Amino acid sequence: MSTRDTKPATDAAPPRAPRVFRIDDPALKADFGDEGDDAGTATSRREEIITRRRLTATDLDRGIRWGSIMLSAMTALASLAAGLWFTRFVTVALERQDWIGWVAAGLMTIIGVALSVIILRELIGFRRLARLSRLRKMLRDAIAAPDPRKEKVAVTALARHYRGRSDMTWGLARLADHKGDVLASGELLRLADRELLAPLDAQARRVILKSAKRIATVTAISPMMWIALLYVLVENVRMFRALAGLYGGRPGTLGALRLARLVVGHIIATGGIAMTDDLFGQFVGQDVLRRLSARLGEGAFNGALTARLGIAAVEITRPMPFLDSDPLRVREIFSELFRSLRGGKDAAVKAVKDGVPAA
């Protein structure tokens, strides 16, 4: 018996590395099977490989995109030219020994100081959000695993988080007075929820309602759609900053944009269906589009979307889930927004009937 016949089946040769070849190469015949393969098997394998390597129209379209390369190069060249022009202008202005040079030096100093303050403020905002995130994790762990010692540490950290704020003096005093009366596990967290966070929830509700009213009004009276969209973006970012600052984690502009991304992700992950039910349920139930004009109906819808985003921001920035406090709901905020819009429309109609221009 030969050595080849006694070779184990597991000692197979390693797979060949990829190679580039021509289809009409005569040496290609040796790549379609071993010596023991019959002619039919080798032919079928060769046809399969040829079919795989056949170019399609999609493959031909995947060439180099020269238009994109040209636009990218033009944009880079324009940015470089603007940067060089500004650098040359500043250099020449600073080299002058007259009043132009002194004014340029003063303006550059102001720009540097302002930029440093902006960067410092953004860093402080990110630090506040990180501290609020750690506090949320501590409180959620204390709720998930009831432990009197862990619960006391979490509530103490929450009270320290709001210490020094004038609007929290009453709540902190009541928490300190009643902390010793709590005996059952979990009641200390409920006490902190009632005394510290419930008043903040009421303020958050007013912040969301004001933003929703402003967005609804601007959408209704805006002559151009892009103006309304820009205002909606700015107002929502401002609302996110106000809500985060209310719960002790006021961010900067970049932090607010990051918070906006978290809010949208939170809605998609947990509240997308609830948002649709709340909004369209109100529109169908109260027949907003029939009672209001088309522009006011559009404003009401945008205001309701703002309210949903605001409530999602509260759920993200609030240090602990709602325990004894009543959670904020879109229906309640939308009902008040709807009454405000309908009252404004009725007042405008009455003013027109009386011949007095509406305010």
URMOVEN-V314572 format. One record per residue. N is the residue number from 0. RES is the residue in one letter. PSI is psi in degrees with one decimal (NA if undefined). NEAR is the number of other C-alpha atoms within 12 Angstrom. D_FIRST is the distance of its C-alpha to the first C-alpha in whole Angstrom. Layout:
{{N/RES/PSI/NEAR/D_FIRST} {N/RES/PSI/NEAR/D_FIRST}}
//
This chain:
{{0/M/135.5/6/0} {1/S/162.8/6/4} {2/T/-33.1/7/7} {3/R/-35.5/10/8} {4/D/-28.6/8/7} {5/T/3.1/10/7} {6/K/130.6/12/11} {7/P/153.0/10/14} {8/A/-20.3/9/16} {9/T/-16.1/8/19} {10/D/51.8/10/18} {11/A/154.1/10/19} {12/A/146.0/10/21} {13/P/152.8/7/25} {14/P/147.9/8/27} {15/R/148.8/8/29} {16/A/154.3/7/32} {17/P/142.1/7/35} {18/R/155.7/9/36} {19/V/130.8/9/39} {20/F/162.8/15/38} {21/R/143.8/13/40} {22/I/-33.9/18/39} {23/D/14.1/10/39} {24/D/126.2/11/37} {25/P/-30.1/11/34} {26/A/-5.8/11/32} {27/L/-22.3/20/32} {28/K/-27.4/23/30} {29/A/-11.2/17/27} {30/D/3.4/21/28} {31/F/39.1/24/28} {32/G/160.1/18/24} {33/D/-178.8/13/21} {34/E/-26.3/12/19} {35/G/-7.3/11/18} {36/D/146.0/16/22} {37/D/171.2/13/24} {38/A/-35.4/16/27} {39/G/-42.1/13/29} {40/T/-43.8/17/28} {41/A/-40.1/21/28} {42/T/-44.2/19/32} {43/S/-39.3/17/33} {44/R/-39.2/22/32} {45/R/-42.5/22/33} {46/E/-36.8/17/37} {47/E/-43.0/14/36} {48/I/-40.2/18/36} {49/I/-39.8/18/39} {50/T/-39.1/13/41} {51/R/-37.8/12/41} {52/R/4.9/15/42} {53/R/129.0/14/45} {54/L/143.6/12/48} {55/T/173.8/11/51} {56/A/-33.7/9/55} {57/T/-39.8/9/54} {58/D/-36.9/11/52} {59/L/-29.8/11/54} {60/D/-10.1/10/57} {61/R/37.2/11/55} {62/G/-168.0/11/56} {63/I/129.0/11/59} {64/R/91.8/12/62} {65/W/-29.7/11/64} {66/G/-43.9/11/67} {67/S/-39.0/12/66} {68/I/-40.7/12/66} {69/M/-45.7/13/69} {70/L/-39.9/13/71} {71/S/-42.8/14/69} {72/A/-39.6/14/70} {73/M/-40.5/14/74} {74/T/-43.8/14/74} {75/A/-40.4/14/73} {76/L/-41.3/14/75} {77/A/-41.2/14/78} {78/S/-41.0/14/77} {79/L/-41.3/14/77} {80/A/-42.6/14/80} {81/A/-42.0/14/82} {82/G/-42.5/14/81} {83/L/-39.7/14/82} {84/W/-43.4/14/85} {85/F/-41.7/15/86} {86/T/-43.4/15/85} {87/R/-40.6/14/87} {88/F/-45.4/19/90} {89/V/-41.0/22/89} {90/T/-45.8/17/89} {91/V/-40.3/18/92} {92/A/-38.4/22/94} {93/L/-26.0/22/94} {94/E/-18.9/17/94} {95/R/145.0/16/98} {96/Q/10.8/13/101} {97/D/-164.9/13/103} {98/W/-26.6/13/103} {99/I/-42.5/18/100} {100/G/-40.5/19/98} {101/W/-39.6/18/99} {102/V/-42.0/18/99} {103/A/-41.2/22/95} {104/A/-41.6/23/95} {105/G/-42.7/17/96} {106/L/-40.1/17/94} {107/M/-36.7/21/91} {108/T/-43.2/15/92} {109/I/-42.3/14/93} {110/I/-43.4/14/89} {111/G/-42.5/14/87} {112/V/-44.4/14/89} {113/A/-41.9/14/89} {114/L/-39.1/14/85} {115/S/-41.1/14/85} {116/V/-40.8/15/86} {117/I/-45.3/18/84} {118/I/-42.6/19/81} {119/L/-40.7/18/82} {120/R/-39.1/20/84} {121/E/-41.0/23/80} {122/L/-41.0/20/79} {123/I/-38.5/21/81} {124/G/-42.8/29/80} {125/F/-35.4/27/77} {126/R/-39.4/20/77} {127/R/-43.0/28/80} {128/L/-38.8/33/77} {129/A/-40.1/23/75} {130/R/-40.1/26/77} {131/L/-36.8/32/78} {132/S/-41.6/26/74} {133/R/-39.2/23/74} {134/L/-40.6/31/77} {135/R/-42.7/29/76} {136/K/-41.2/23/72} {137/M/-44.2/26/74} {138/L/-38.6/37/77} {139/R/-36.8/26/74} {140/D/-37.9/23/72} {141/A/-33.2/29/75} {142/I/-40.0/29/76} {143/A/-37.5/17/72} {144/A/91.2/15/72} {145/P/120.8/20/76} {146/D/117.8/21/76} {147/P/-40.6/20/80} {148/R/-46.4/17/79} {149/K/-36.8/23/77} {150/E/-41.9/32/80} {151/K/-40.2/32/82} {152/V/-41.1/20/80} {153/A/-43.6/31/80} {154/V/-37.2/39/83} {155/T/-41.0/25/85} {156/A/-36.8/25/82} {157/L/-43.6/39/83} {158/A/-37.9/36/87} {159/R/-31.9/22/86} {160/H/-34.4/27/85} {161/Y/6.4/32/88} {162/R/139.4/21/91} {163/G/-7.1/15/93} {164/R/130.3/18/93} {165/S/-33.1/11/97} {166/D/-7.9/20/96} {167/M/6.5/27/94} {168/T/-44.9/19/97} {169/W/-45.0/20/98} {170/G/-40.7/29/94} {171/L/-37.5/31/93} {172/A/-42.4/20/96} {173/R/-36.9/20/96} {174/L/-41.8/33/92} {175/A/-34.5/24/94} {176/D/-38.2/16/96} {177/H/-1.4/20/94} {178/K/-37.4/26/91} {179/G/-14.9/14/92} {180/D/-8.4/14/93} {181/V/126.9/20/90} {182/L/-39.3/17/88} {183/A/149.4/17/85} {184/S/135.0/21/82} {185/G/-17.6/30/81} {186/E/-28.4/27/85} {187/L/-37.8/39/86} {188/L/-38.3/46/83} {189/R/-38.7/30/85} {190/L/-43.6/35/88} {191/A/-35.6/42/87} {192/D/-42.3/34/86} {193/R/-44.1/28/90} {194/E/-31.7/33/92} {195/L/-44.6/42/90} {196/L/-27.9/41/87} {197/A/-44.4/30/90} {198/P/-34.9/24/92} {199/L/-33.5/34/90} {200/D/-38.8/36/88} {201/A/-41.2/24/92} {202/Q/-39.0/22/92} {203/A/-37.0/36/89} {204/R/-41.4/35/90} {205/R/-38.6/26/93} {206/V/-44.9/32/91} {207/I/-42.5/44/88} {208/L/-41.1/40/91} {209/K/-42.6/29/93} {210/S/-41.6/41/90} {211/A/-40.2/42/90} {212/K/-43.3/38/93} {213/R/-43.4/32/93} {214/I/-40.9/39/90} {215/A/-41.3/38/92} {216/T/-45.8/32/95} {217/V/-39.1/30/93} {218/T/-37.3/33/91} {219/A/-33.9/30/94} {220/I/-4.4/20/96} {221/S/130.5/22/94} {222/P/-21.9/13/94} {223/M/141.1/14/91} {224/M/-37.9/17/88} {225/W/-28.4/13/86} {226/I/-42.4/17/89} {227/A/-41.4/26/88} {228/L/-40.8/21/85} {229/L/-41.1/17/85} {230/Y/-38.8/26/88} {231/V/-43.6/31/85} {232/L/-48.6/24/83} {233/V/-42.6/22/85} {234/E/-37.5/33/87} {235/N/-41.2/42/84} {236/V/-40.6/33/83} {237/R/-38.0/33/86} {238/M/-41.2/43/86} {239/F/-41.8/46/82} {240/R/-42.3/37/84} {241/A/-42.0/34/87} {242/L/-41.7/42/85} {243/A/-39.5/46/83} {244/G/-31.5/31/86} {245/L/-37.7/37/88} {246/Y/7.6/42/85} {247/G/20.9/37/85} {248/G/47.0/36/82} {249/R/119.6/33/84} {250/P/174.0/39/81} {251/G/-163.2/30/82} {252/T/-46.2/28/81} {253/L/-38.5/25/78} {254/G/-36.7/31/77} {255/A/-38.0/34/79} {256/L/-39.5/26/77} {257/R/-39.8/24/74} {258/L/-36.8/40/76} {259/A/-39.9/34/76} {260/R/-40.0/21/72} {261/L/-36.5/24/72} {262/V/-46.1/33/75} {263/V/-42.5/28/73} {264/G/-37.0/18/70} {265/H/-40.8/25/71} {266/I/-43.8/26/73} {267/I/-38.9/18/70} {268/A/-37.4/14/68} {269/T/-25.2/17/71} {270/G/13.4/24/74} {271/G/-45.2/20/73} {272/I/-41.3/16/74} {273/A/-37.8/21/77} {274/M/-44.6/31/78} {275/T/-43.4/22/78} {276/D/-44.6/19/79} {277/D/-49.0/27/82} {278/L/-53.7/34/83} {279/F/-26.5/23/83} {280/G/-40.1/21/84} {281/Q/-40.1/27/87} {282/F/-37.9/25/88} {283/V/-41.5/16/87} {284/G/-40.9/16/90} {285/Q/-5.0/22/92} {286/D/57.6/20/92} {287/V/-42.3/30/93} {288/L/-24.2/22/92} {289/R/-37.8/16/95} {290/R/-29.9/22/97} {291/L/166.7/27/97} {292/S/172.0/21/97} {293/A/-41.7/18/93} {294/R/-40.0/27/93} {295/L/-34.6/32/94} {296/G/-39.6/30/92} {297/E/-39.7/29/89} {298/G/-39.0/38/90} {299/A/-39.2/45/90} {300/F/-43.8/40/87} {301/N/-36.8/35/86} {302/G/-37.9/42/88} {303/A/-38.5/43/86} {304/L/-40.2/39/83} {305/T/-40.8/44/84} {306/A/-39.6/45/85} {307/R/-41.1/43/81} {308/L/-39.4/43/80} {309/G/-40.9/47/83} {310/I/-37.8/43/82} {311/A/-37.0/41/78} {312/A/-37.0/45/79} {313/V/-42.4/44/81} {314/E/-27.0/32/78} {315/I/-41.9/34/76} {316/T/-15.6/43/79} {317/R/132.2/40/81} {318/P/-30.7/45/80} {319/M/158.9/38/79} {320/P/165.6/30/79} {321/F/120.0/26/82} {322/L/-73.0/24/83} {323/D/-19.8/21/86} {324/S/150.1/23/87} {325/D/128.4/18/87} {326/P/153.1/27/84} {327/L/142.5/31/85} {328/R/144.3/30/85} {329/V/-36.8/36/85} {330/R/-42.7/30/87} {331/E/-45.1/24/90} {332/I/-38.7/37/90} {333/F/-37.0/42/90} {334/S/-43.5/29/93} {335/E/-37.3/26/95} {336/L/-40.6/39/94} {337/F/-41.8/38/95} {338/R/-37.0/21/98} {339/S/-45.2/26/99} {340/L/-40.5/34/98} {341/R/-37.3/30/100} {342/G/-39.2/17/103} {343/G/-38.0/23/102} {344/K/-42.5/25/102} {345/D/-39.0/18/105} {346/A/-38.8/18/107} {347/A/-41.7/18/106} {348/V/-42.0/19/107} {349/K/-39.3/16/111} {350/A/-39.5/15/112} {351/V/-40.7/14/111} {352/K/-34.8/12/113} {353/D/-4.4/11/116} {354/G/18.2/10/116} {355/V/128.1/12/115} {356/P/137.8/12/112} {357/A/145.5/15/109} {358/A/NA/11/108}}
//
